[in-house]
Amino acid sequence: MSAVIGSPLHAPVAPARLALLPGTPERAVAFDGTGAVAAAAFAAHVRALAERLPNARGVVNLCEDRYRFLVAFCAAAVRGQVTLLPPSRAPQAIDEVLAQHPDSYCLGDQALAPEPPRYLRLPDPLPMRDGAALEVDPDALAAIGFTSGSTGQPKANPKRWGSFARSTAQNVAALADLLHPGAITPVVATVPPQHMYGMEMSVLLPVLAPVAVHAARPFFPDDVARALREAWRPALLVTTPVHLRALVAAAIALPPLAGIVSATAPLSPELAAEAEARFGCEVREMYGATETCILAARRTARESAWTPLPGVRLAPQPDGTAVHAPHLAEPVALADLVELLPDGRFELRGRNADLLEIAGKRASLGDLTRRLLAIPGVEDGVVFQSDAGHAGVSRIVALVVAPSLGEADILAALRRAIDPVFLPRPLRRVDALPRNETGKLPRAALEALLRRESGS
């Protein structure tokens, strides 16, 4: 007997849906000083908002409140829309992303001036609606992240829900000994959810793992301490070296912590060790990129080598490193240079663009910056190559925040720490560096500040 076309034995298998908010309906997704929001209430907010969203392919999520960002992110996903993550929330950056994705709109929780094009403000209070469990297509685009522009023009990096689910599972495995076993772990994050590190650690974790996130984005040390005290058990602090340095310098008392996670910029062993001693917990540094998501981790106070996340494999290349990982559809090339160690770990050796060779001598911009920051009295600083005002010839320059030191003092201290051929010229004292929300230094902003300080 011939088979019947279209019978159940030969019907195409529908792809499995990815469930959001694993766990019970009562489990916490977010919290603040007023209490926790349960998964059931969060899902009701998502369903109601999803009904109100316009028909479009993409949305720029500009919500300042992290809980509302979460609701808007999941509502867009339920509607099959991709969330666009500009490198900053500056009007020009938003306009550039909208120009690349014309069938898109902007969504936020505040009155903005100037108001971005096609702007929809979330209702207050958020409406609620009962319905089916939240699910998404694992093959659907979840987000498009844009690189920060610290090494050039921002580049788009599409992320699918299936990839996010796999990378989140890797992150949970890498943080397992810092999370509360068999219970929801509170997370307080100082980084914006629009940044890929913030997306991974403060958005995807509560959506796909047993984590609840604080609704705010505390910035000042007192605000961070207050948010941590609002957690019902020791929280995981997700932050950056810039924020961690401010916390240590403020000598502020924090409640017991599950741990501290840092990323977005190199963390010095000295700062990591001081933070561990001050706050009585481990500081774990994460290594990754917008292109790849988080790839490796280390305890910076005690080790220089990085441990790859489960399934991650690195392959050194002449111009960088090829990254192979379960959450990547194909290998991704990074500009970072690595040295593989026999035990499976690796050391970062900088980037080709950061390596300097003058008169047969070699150095890296990263190491020069580290030595600059080690000078007593230097609060912030960066060494970089610039051709601004030098007829196209690249020169080593430095911008330094050091209110109690003169430029000659700083150069004298550097002369004792580095080879004179690598002394930055010019070196300019500034009131503050143009760091973005995650502490990074966009190249264009550095060049503009150098031109202003040099009077050109």
Buried (B, 14 or more C-beta within 10 A) or exposed (E): EEEEEEEEEEEEEEEEEBEBBEEEEEBBBBBBEEEBBBBBBBBBBBBBBBEEBEEBBBBBBBBBBBBBBBBBBBBBBBBBBBBBBBBBBEBEBBEBBBEEBEEBBBBBBEEBEEEBBBBBBBEEEBEBEEEEEBBBBBEBBBBBBBBBBBBEEBBBBEBBBBBBBBBBBBBBEBBEEBBBEEEBBBBBBBBBBBBBBBBBBBBBBBBBBBBBBBBBBBEBBEBBBBBBEBBEEBBBBBBBBBBBBBBBEEEBEBBEBBBBBBBBBBBBBEBBBBBBEBBEBBBBBBBBBBBBBBBBBBBBBEEEBBBBBBBBBBEBBEEBBBBBBBBBEEBBBBBBBBEBEEEEBBEBBBBEBBBBEEEEEEBBBBBBBBBBBEBEEBBBBBBBBBEBBEEEEEBBBBBBBBEEBEBEBBBEBBEEEBEEEBBBEBBBBBEEBBBBBBBBBBBEBBBEBBEEBBEE
